[in-house]
Amino acid sequence: QVQLVESGGGLVQAGGSLRLSCAASGRTFSSYAMGWFRQAPGKEREFVAAISGRTDTTYAADSVKGRFTISRDNAKNTMFLQMNSLQPEDTAVYYCAAKNGFITSFTVKRAPTYDYWGQGTQVTVSS
């Protein structure tokens, strides 16, 4: 069982930055693929970014490429999402997720791929 706890959300003006963290329990964090998803009010949960286990291959949605960067620190069992140039449309609850096993460029974007989810952290970007 893996427990995930997000932090770092908040209120920021358009053009600003935030850094989200996802702390994971467990001894095999480095082997887990990790992802970030977000859900705005009235919308479906959507893929934001992901990073594979072992090889640290990264993936990002087109809407955040060049603005958001995903990374991980396996020694601290923590994943990060650096968000720059934030826009009001980035407002959402951001969730981290973990997958024990192999991912592909197709499966990484699908929420059912992931085995564990955090409770989410609110990000609000004002215009």
Disulfide bonds with the S-S distance in Angstrom:
Cys22-Cys96 2.14
